[in-house]
């Protein structure tokens, strides 16, 4: 299960607002939100978020060498899937039955949206 700390959540929010950017730009976006944090901390958090599959990155050439440019991954889908796994782990078969009952109560458009968010057909 993916668990995020408060600073990781702030970094993800700042990156989502940017759309894409290197650690320097994410740090600047955090500062604009009133969150002062070292560049190295932001770079480390972005790297960890990448390892968790929550952000994507690519290398680009810049003055002085190369750097990573980050963009948000499909955080919502990962979060929802982990949430569902948590329900199953915590409540077992009874939780799955209850979850199915609740899904059956959804309007077709709501069920379609849930399936879309989970990446299901």
Buried (B, 14 or more C-beta within 10 A) or exposed (E): EBEBEEBBEBBBBBBEEBEBBBBEBBBBBBEEEEBEBEEEBBBEBBBBBBEBEBBBBEEEEEEEEEBBBBBBBBBEBBBBBEEBEEBEEEEEEEBEEEBEEEEEEEEEEEEEEEEEBEEEE
